[in-house]
């Protein structure tokens, strides 16, 4: 069984569900979900995920700021997820 800890951060529950299902199909079951940036930063401090999939557009602080804050204490890989046109 795969023990990697993957954090997914998005404010859309449908996207979180889709990502989690896709990861489960690929054998990843240790999924941490966060629906806003501040929760993601706090969870990252406590859980130390192996990788983060991070939405750019979040309701409190944007994904770029989340990344900056996480980089102050962690160097885990971060994949940005966005539906922005720019």
Backbone atoms as SQL, in Angstrom:
CREATE TABLE atoms (id INTEGER PRIMARY KEY, chain TEXT, resi INTEGER, resn TEXT, atom TEXT, x REAL, y REAL, z REAL);
INSERT INTO atoms VALUES
  (1, 'A', 1, 'UNK', 'N', 0.838, -1.177, 0.000),
  (2, 'A', 1, 'UNK', 'CA', 0.000, 0.000, 0.000),
  (3, 'A', 1, 'UNK', 'C', 0.886, 1.245, 0.000),
  (4, 'A', 2, 'UNK', 'N', 0.491, 2.247, -0.757),
  (5, 'A', 2, 'UNK', 'CA', 1.243, 3.479, -0.895),
  (6, 'A', 2, 'UNK', 'C', 1.011, 4.371, 0.320),
  (7, 'A', 3, 'UNK', 'N', 2.083, 4.823, 0.945),
  (8, 'A', 3, 'UNK', 'CA', 1.974, 5.611, 2.172),
  (9, 'A', 3, 'UNK', 'C', 2.302, 7.094, 1.963),
  (10, 'A', 4, 'UNK', 'N', 2.446, 7.535, 0.717),
  (11, 'A', 4, 'UNK', 'CA', 2.707, 8.951, 0.483),
  (12, 'A', 4, 'UNK', 'C', 1.547, 9.795, 0.990),
  (13, 'A', 5, 'UNK', 'N', 1.869, 10.927, 1.616),
  (14, 'A', 5, 'UNK', 'CA', 0.840, 11.863, 2.075),
  (15, 'A', 5, 'UNK', 'C', 0.703, 12.958, 1.021),
  (16, 'A', 6, 'UNK', 'N', -0.488, 13.061, 0.460),
  (17, 'A', 6, 'UNK', 'CA', -0.753, 14.046, -0.581),
  (18, 'A', 6, 'UNK', 'C', -1.791, 15.024, -0.068),
  (19, 'A', 7, 'UNK', 'N', -1.444, 16.307, -0.097),
  (20, 'A', 7, 'UNK', 'CA', -2.402, 17.343, 0.286),
  (21, 'A', 7, 'UNK', 'C', -2.992, 17.955, -0.973),
  (22, 'A', 8, 'UNK', 'N', -4.320, 18.034, -1.019),
  (23, 'A', 8, 'UNK', 'CA', -4.994, 18.720, -2.108),
  (24, 'A', 8, 'UNK', 'C', -5.721, 19.934, -1.522),
  (25, 'A', 9, 'UNK', 'N', -5.530, 21.083, -2.179),
  (26, 'A', 9, 'UNK', 'CA', -6.069, 22.338, -1.675),
  (27, 'A', 9, 'UNK', 'C', -6.904, 22.983, -2.766),
  (28, 'A', 10, 'UNK', 'N', -8.200, 23.089, -2.533),
  (29, 'A', 10, 'UNK', 'CA', -9.112, 23.725, -3.474),
  (30, 'A', 10, 'UNK', 'C', -10.373, 24.113, -2.725),
  (31, 'A', 11, 'UNK', 'N', -10.988, 25.215, -3.126),
  (32, 'A', 11, 'UNK', 'CA', -12.207, 25.657, -2.446),
  (33, 'A', 11, 'UNK', 'C', -13.463, 25.063, -3.078),
  (34, 'A', 12, 'UNK', 'N', -13.306, 24.300, -4.138),
  (35, 'A', 12, 'UNK', 'CA', -14.445, 23.657, -4.801),
  (36, 'A', 12, 'UNK', 'C', -14.531, 22.194, -4.368),
  (37, 'A', 13, 'UNK', 'N', -15.567, 21.822, -3.618),
  (38, 'A', 13, 'UNK', 'CA', -15.691, 20.428, -3.167),
  (39, 'A', 13, 'UNK', 'C', -15.705, 19.419, -4.317),
  (40, 'A', 14, 'UNK', 'N', -16.312, 19.778, -5.447),
  (41, 'A', 14, 'UNK', 'CA', -16.353, 18.851, -6.589),
  (42, 'A', 14, 'UNK', 'C', -14.947, 18.555, -7.114),
  (43, 'A', 15, 'UNK', 'N', -14.094, 19.567, -7.145),
  (44, 'A', 15, 'UNK', 'CA', -12.723, 19.362, -7.614),
  (45, 'A', 15, 'UNK', 'C', -11.946, 18.526, -6.607),
  (46, 'A', 16, 'UNK', 'N', -12.120, 18.802, -5.313),
  (47, 'A', 16, 'UNK', 'CA', -11.470, 17.980, -4.291),
  (48, 'A', 16, 'UNK', 'C', -11.891, 16.521, -4.417),
  (49, 'A', 17, 'UNK', 'N', -13.184, 16.292, -4.607),
  (50, 'A', 17, 'UNK', 'CA', -13.680, 14.919, -4.754),
  (51, 'A', 17, 'UNK', 'C', -13.095, 14.243, -5.988),
  (52, 'A', 18, 'UNK', 'N', -13.053, 14.964, -7.106),
  (53, 'A', 18, 'UNK', 'CA', -12.513, 14.414, -8.353),
  (54, 'A', 18, 'UNK', 'C', -11.033, 14.061, -8.195),
  (55, 'A', 19, 'UNK', 'N', -10.260, 14.980, -7.616),
  (56, 'A', 19, 'UNK', 'CA', -8.836, 14.720, -7.409),
  (57, 'A', 19, 'UNK', 'C', -8.616, 13.526, -6.486),
  (58, 'A', 20, 'UNK', 'N', -9.390, 13.477, -5.410),
  (59, 'A', 20, 'UNK', 'CA', -9.233, 12.370, -4.471),
  (60, 'A', 20, 'UNK', 'C', -9.568, 11.033, -5.131),
  (61, 'A', 21, 'UNK', 'N', -10.636, 10.986, -5.910),
  (62, 'A', 21, 'UNK', 'CA', -10.997, 9.744, -6.607),
  (63, 'A', 21, 'UNK', 'C', -9.915, 9.327, -7.589),
  (64, 'A', 22, 'UNK', 'N', -9.386, 10.301, -8.340),
  (65, 'A', 22, 'UNK', 'CA', -8.330, 9.991, -9.314),
  (66, 'A', 22, 'UNK', 'C', -7.083, 9.467, -8.611),
  (67, 'A', 23, 'UNK', 'N', -6.727, 10.072, -7.500),
  (68, 'A', 23, 'UNK', 'CA', -5.558, 9.615, -6.747),
  (69, 'A', 23, 'UNK', 'C', -5.795, 8.224, -6.153),
  (70, 'A', 24, 'UNK', 'N', -7.011, 7.981, -5.663),
  (71, 'A', 24, 'UNK', 'CA', -7.351, 6.658, -5.125),
  (72, 'A', 24, 'UNK', 'C', -7.226, 5.581, -6.199),
  (73, 'A', 25, 'UNK', 'N', -7.686, 5.887, -7.396),
  (74, 'A', 25, 'UNK', 'CA', -7.589, 4.928, -8.504),
  (75, 'A', 25, 'UNK', 'C', -6.131, 4.564, -8.777),
  (76, 'A', 26, 'UNK', 'N', -5.252, 5.533, -8.591),
  (77, 'A', 26, 'UNK', 'CA', -3.817, 5.307, -8.824),
  (78, 'A', 26, 'UNK', 'C', -3.111, 4.709, -7.612),
  (79, 'A', 27, 'UNK', 'N', -3.865, 4.419, -6.549),
  (80, 'A', 27, 'UNK', 'CA', -3.290, 3.742, -5.391),
  (81, 'A', 27, 'UNK', 'C', -2.860, 4.654, -4.251),
  (82, 'A', 28, 'UNK', 'N', -3.250, 5.916, -4.301),
  (83, 'A', 28, 'UNK', 'CA', -2.910, 6.862, -3.237),
  (84, 'A', 28, 'UNK', 'C', -4.138, 7.064, -2.347),
  (85, 'A', 29, 'UNK', 'N', -4.005, 6.720, -1.069),
  (86, 'A', 29, 'UNK', 'CA', -5.156, 6.790, -0.168),
  (87, 'A', 29, 'UNK', 'C', -4.933, 7.701, 1.040),
  (88, 'A', 30, 'UNK', 'N', -3.714, 8.159, 1.239),
  (89, 'A', 30, 'UNK', 'CA', -3.408, 9.033, 2.363),
  (90, 'A', 30, 'UNK', 'C', -3.523, 10.481, 1.883),
  (91, 'A', 31, 'UNK', 'N', -4.756, 10.935, 1.716),
  (92, 'A', 31, 'UNK', 'CA', -5.059, 12.239, 1.131),
  (93, 'A', 31, 'UNK', 'C', -5.509, 13.199, 2.236),
  (94, 'A', 32, 'UNK', 'N', -4.898, 14.373, 2.259),
  (95, 'A', 32, 'UNK', 'CA', -5.286, 15.428, 3.190),
  (96, 'A', 32, 'UNK', 'C', -5.958, 16.508, 2.359),
  (97, 'A', 33, 'UNK', 'N', -7.151, 16.920, 2.759),
  (98, 'A', 33, 'UNK', 'CA', -7.903, 17.927, 2.018),
  (99, 'A', 33, 'UNK', 'C', -7.933, 19.238, 2.792),
  (100, 'A', 34, 'UNK', 'N', -7.820, 20.352, 2.053),
  (101, 'A', 34, 'UNK', 'CA', -7.958, 21.679, 2.645),
  (102, 'A', 34, 'UNK', 'C', -8.761, 22.543, 1.680),
  (103, 'A', 35, 'UNK', 'N', -9.680, 23.335, 2.226),
  (104, 'A', 35, 'UNK', 'CA', -10.559, 24.145, 1.385),
  (105, 'A', 35, 'UNK', 'C', -10.183, 25.622, 1.361),
  (106, 'A', 36, 'UNK', 'N', -9.124, 25.994, 2.078),
  (107, 'A', 36, 'UNK', 'CA', -8.640, 27.371, 1.985),
  (108, 'A', 36, 'UNK', 'C', -7.148, 27.397, 2.298),
  (109, 'A', 37, 'UNK', 'N', -6.526, 28.537, 2.038),
  (110, 'A', 37, 'UNK', 'CA', -5.089, 28.647, 2.162),
  (111, 'A', 37, 'UNK', 'C', -4.563, 28.565, 3.576),
  (112, 'A', 38, 'UNK', 'N', -5.223, 29.234, 4.504),
  (113, 'A', 38, 'UNK', 'CA', -4.746, 29.229, 5.893),
  (114, 'A', 38, 'UNK', 'C', -4.808, 27.834, 6.497),
  (115, 'A', 39, 'UNK', 'N', -5.876, 27.111, 6.205),
  (116, 'A', 39, 'UNK', 'CA', -5.990, 25.725, 6.670),
  (117, 'A', 39, 'UNK', 'C', -4.885, 24.872, 6.070),
  (118, 'A', 40, 'UNK', 'N', -4.581, 25.098, 4.807),
  (119, 'A', 40, 'UNK', 'CA', -3.524, 24.334, 4.136),
  (120, 'A', 40, 'UNK', 'C', -2.170, 24.571, 4.792),
  (121, 'A', 41, 'UNK', 'N', -1.845, 25.824, 5.081),
  (122, 'A', 41, 'UNK', 'CA', -0.559, 26.136, 5.712),
  (123, 'A', 41, 'UNK', 'C', -0.476, 25.466, 7.083),
  (124, 'A', 42, 'UNK', 'N', -1.519, 25.581, 7.885),
  (125, 'A', 42, 'UNK', 'CA', -1.521, 24.957, 9.211),
  (126, 'A', 42, 'UNK', 'C', -1.399, 23.445, 9.117),
  (127, 'A', 43, 'UNK', 'N', -2.154, 22.829, 8.209),
  (128, 'A', 43, 'UNK', 'CA', -2.106, 21.373, 8.052),
  (129, 'A', 43, 'UNK', 'C', -0.737, 20.922, 7.580),
  (130, 'A', 44, 'UNK', 'N', -0.128, 21.693, 6.696),
  (131, 'A', 44, 'UNK', 'CA', 1.199, 21.341, 6.198),
  (132, 'A', 44, 'UNK', 'C', 2.219, 21.339, 7.331),
  (133, 'A', 45, 'UNK', 'N', 2.117, 22.287, 8.250),
  (134, 'A', 45, 'UNK', 'CA', 3.025, 22.333, 9.403),
  (135, 'A', 45, 'UNK', 'C', 2.881, 21.083, 10.265),
  (136, 'A', 46, 'UNK', 'N', 1.652, 20.628, 10.435),
  (137, 'A', 46, 'UNK', 'CA', 1.385, 19.500, 11.320),
  (138, 'A', 46, 'UNK', 'C', 1.647, 18.152, 10.657),
  (139, 'A', 47, 'UNK', 'N', 1.323, 18.040, 9.374),
  (140, 'A', 47, 'UNK', 'CA', 1.297, 16.737, 8.714),
  (141, 'A', 47, 'UNK', 'C', 2.534, 16.467, 7.862),
  (142, 'A', 48, 'UNK', 'N', 3.192, 17.508, 7.363),
  (143, 'A', 48, 'UNK', 'CA', 4.351, 17.374, 6.463),
  (144, 'A', 48, 'UNK', 'C', 4.045, 16.468, 5.275),
  (145, 'A', 49, 'UNK', 'N', 3.177, 16.928, 4.367),
  (146, 'A', 49, 'UNK', 'CA', 2.846, 16.087, 3.212),
  (147, 'A', 49, 'UNK', 'C', 4.062, 15.873, 2.313),
  (148, 'A', 50, 'UNK', 'N', 3.998, 14.820, 1.503),
  (149, 'A', 50, 'UNK', 'CA', 5.070, 14.524, 0.551),
  (150, 'A', 50, 'UNK', 'C', 4.941, 15.360, -0.714),
  (151, 'A', 51, 'UNK', 'N', 3.729, 15.781, -1.031),
  (152, 'A', 51, 'UNK', 'CA', 3.466, 16.631, -2.197),
  (153, 'A', 51, 'UNK', 'C', 2.156, 17.377, -1.962),
  (154, 'A', 52, 'UNK', 'N', 2.040, 18.553, -2.566),
  (155, 'A', 52, 'UNK', 'CA', 0.832, 19.371, -2.433),
  (156, 'A', 52, 'UNK', 'C', 0.326, 19.707, -3.831),
  (157, 'A', 53, 'UNK', 'N', -0.966, 19.527, -4.044),
  (158, 'A', 53, 'UNK', 'CA', -1.638, 19.988, -5.255),
  (159, 'A', 53, 'UNK', 'C', -2.451, 21.200, -4.828),
  (160, 'A', 54, 'UNK', 'N', -2.098, 22.374, -5.331),
  (161, 'A', 54, 'UNK', 'CA', -2.567, 23.638, -4.787),
  (162, 'A', 54, 'UNK', 'C', -3.281, 24.480, -5.838),
  (163, 'A', 55, 'UNK', 'N', -4.520, 24.842, -5.549),
  (164, 'A', 55, 'UNK', 'CA', -5.284, 25.738, -6.409),
  (165, 'A', 55, 'UNK', 'C', -4.724, 27.147, -6.273),
  (166, 'A', 56, 'UNK', 'N', -4.730, 27.897, -7.362),
  (167, 'A', 56, 'UNK', 'CA', -4.246, 29.279, -7.330),
  (168, 'A', 56, 'UNK', 'C', -5.296, 30.204, -6.721),
  (169, 'A', 57, 'UNK', 'N', -6.545, 30.009, -7.093),
  (170, 'A', 57, 'UNK', 'CA', -7.624, 30.890, -6.652),
  (171, 'A', 57, 'UNK', 'C', -8.305, 30.302, -5.420),
  (172, 'A', 58, 'UNK', 'N', -8.019, 30.879, -4.251),
  (173, 'A', 58, 'UNK', 'CA', -8.614, 30.436, -2.994),
  (174, 'A', 58, 'UNK', 'C', -9.335, 31.618, -2.343),
  (175, 'A', 59, 'UNK', 'N', -10.288, 31.348, -1.454),
  (176, 'A', 59, 'UNK', 'CA', -11.104, 32.439, -0.911),
  (177, 'A', 59, 'UNK', 'C', -10.391, 33.366, 0.078),
  (178, 'A', 60, 'UNK', 'N', -9.396, 32.879, 0.793),
  (179, 'A', 60, 'UNK', 'CA', -8.761, 33.725, 1.811),
  (180, 'A', 60, 'UNK', 'C', -7.433, 34.304, 1.313),
  (181, 'A', 61, 'UNK', 'N', -6.457, 33.478, 1.101),
  (182, 'A', 61, 'UNK', 'CA', -5.199, 33.921, 0.499),
  (183, 'A', 61, 'UNK', 'C', -4.962, 33.077, -0.747),
  (184, 'A', 62, 'UNK', 'N', -4.372, 33.672, -1.782),
  (185, 'A', 62, 'UNK', 'CA', -4.226, 32.915, -3.030),
  (186, 'A', 62, 'UNK', 'C', -3.121, 31.860, -2.905),
  (187, 'A', 63, 'UNK', 'N', -3.099, 30.970, -3.872),
  (188, 'A', 63, 'UNK', 'CA', -2.154, 29.866, -3.856),
  (189, 'A', 63, 'UNK', 'C', -0.699, 30.298, -3.853),
  (190, 'A', 64, 'UNK', 'N', -0.405, 31.427, -4.487),
  (191, 'A', 64, 'UNK', 'CA', 0.972, 31.915, -4.492),
  (192, 'A', 64, 'UNK', 'C', 1.423, 32.289, -3.078),
  (193, 'A', 65, 'UNK', 'N', 0.527, 32.929, -2.328),
  (194, 'A', 65, 'UNK', 'CA', 0.854, 33.291, -0.940),
  (195, 'A', 65, 'UNK', 'C', 0.955, 32.034, -0.072),
  (196, 'A', 66, 'UNK', 'N', 0.089, 31.066, -0.311),
  (197, 'A', 66, 'UNK', 'CA', 0.169, 29.786, 0.411),
  (198, 'A', 66, 'UNK', 'C', 1.540, 29.158, 0.168),
  (199, 'A', 67, 'UNK', 'N', 1.968, 29.155, -1.079),
  (200, 'A', 67, 'UNK', 'CA', 3.272, 28.591, -1.431),
  (201, 'A', 67, 'UNK', 'C', 4.392, 29.329, -0.699),
  (202, 'A', 68, 'UNK', 'N', 4.360, 30.649, -0.689),
  (203, 'A', 68, 'UNK', 'CA', 5.385, 31.431, 0.007),
  (204, 'A', 68, 'UNK', 'C', 5.457, 31.066, 1.489),
  (205, 'A', 69, 'UNK', 'N', 4.278, 30.944, 2.100),
  (206, 'A', 69, 'UNK', 'CA', 4.251, 30.625, 3.536),
  (207, 'A', 69, 'UNK', 'C', 4.758, 29.215, 3.810),
  (208, 'A', 70, 'UNK', 'N', 4.387, 28.276, 2.963),
  (209, 'A', 70, 'UNK', 'CA', 4.848, 26.894, 3.137),
  (210, 'A', 70, 'UNK', 'C', 6.351, 26.807, 2.913),
  (211, 'A', 71, 'UNK', 'N', 6.875, 27.577, 1.990),
  (212, 'A', 71, 'UNK', 'CA', 8.310, 27.553, 1.705),
  (213, 'A', 71, 'UNK', 'C', 9.157, 28.057, 2.880),
  (214, 'A', 72, 'UNK', 'N', 8.544, 28.718, 3.824),
  (215, 'A', 72, 'UNK', 'CA', 9.280, 29.176, 5.001),
  (216, 'A', 72, 'UNK', 'C', 9.692, 28.017, 5.898),
  (217, 'A', 73, 'UNK', 'N', 9.009, 26.869, 5.768),
  (218, 'A', 73, 'UNK', 'CA', 9.331, 25.730, 6.639),
  (219, 'A', 73, 'UNK', 'C', 9.379, 24.386, 5.922),
  (220, 'A', 74, 'UNK', 'N', 9.064, 24.338, 4.626),
  (221, 'A', 74, 'UNK', 'CA', 9.017, 23.063, 3.917),
  (222, 'A', 74, 'UNK', 'C', 9.479, 23.233, 2.472),
  (223, 'A', 75, 'UNK', 'N', 10.077, 22.170, 1.958),
  (224, 'A', 75, 'UNK', 'CA', 10.500, 22.168, 0.557),
  (225, 'A', 75, 'UNK', 'C', 9.836, 21.035, -0.215),
  (226, 'A', 76, 'UNK', 'N', 8.662, 20.598, 0.260),
  (227, 'A', 76, 'UNK', 'CA', 7.964, 19.528, -0.457),
  (228, 'A', 76, 'UNK', 'C', 7.517, 20.057, -1.822),
  (229, 'A', 77, 'UNK', 'N', 7.420, 19.185, -2.820),
  (230, 'A', 77, 'UNK', 'CA', 6.978, 19.625, -4.145),
  (231, 'A', 77, 'UNK', 'C', 5.546, 20.174, -4.096),
  (232, 'A', 78, 'UNK', 'N', 5.308, 21.227, -4.865),
  (233, 'A', 78, 'UNK', 'CA', 3.978, 21.836, -4.967),
  (234, 'A', 78, 'UNK', 'C', 3.606, 21.927, -6.435),
  (235, 'A', 79, 'UNK', 'N', 2.466, 21.335, -6.781),
  (236, 'A', 79, 'UNK', 'CA', 1.916, 21.452, -8.128),
  (237, 'A', 79, 'UNK', 'C', 0.777, 22.446, -8.079),
  (238, 'A', 80, 'UNK', 'N', 0.822, 23.460, -8.938),
  (239, 'A', 80, 'UNK', 'CA', -0.263, 24.429, -8.993),
  (240, 'A', 80, 'UNK', 'C', -1.367, 23.927, -9.910),
  (241, 'A', 81, 'UNK', 'N', -2.590, 24.104, -9.458),
  (242, 'A', 81, 'UNK', 'CA', -3.762, 23.727, -10.216),
  (243, 'A', 81, 'UNK', 'C', -4.566, 24.995, -10.443),
  (244, 'A', 82, 'UNK', 'N', -4.908, 25.279, -11.698),
  (245, 'A', 82, 'UNK', 'CA', -5.599, 26.527, -11.960),
  (246, 'A', 82, 'UNK', 'C', -6.497, 26.406, -13.183),
  (247, 'A', 83, 'UNK', 'N', -7.589, 27.153, -13.126),
  (248, 'A', 83, 'UNK', 'CA', -8.450, 27.284, -14.299),
  (249, 'A', 83, 'UNK', 'C', -8.406, 28.715, -14.814),
  (250, 'A', 84, 'UNK', 'N', -7.420, 29.482, -14.338),
  (251, 'A', 84, 'UNK', 'CA', -7.267, 30.855, -14.789),
  (252, 'A', 84, 'UNK', 'C', -6.867, 30.884, -16.266),
  (253, 'A', 85, 'UNK', 'N', -7.333, 31.892, -16.957),
  (254, 'A', 85, 'UNK', 'CA', -6.983, 32.035, -18.358),
  (255, 'A', 85, 'UNK', 'C', -5.651, 32.739, -18.547),
  (256, 'A', 86, 'UNK', 'N', -5.200, 33.480, -17.530),
  (257, 'A', 86, 'UNK', 'CA', -3.945, 34.230, -17.651),
  (258, 'A', 86, 'UNK', 'C', -2.762, 33.394, -17.209);
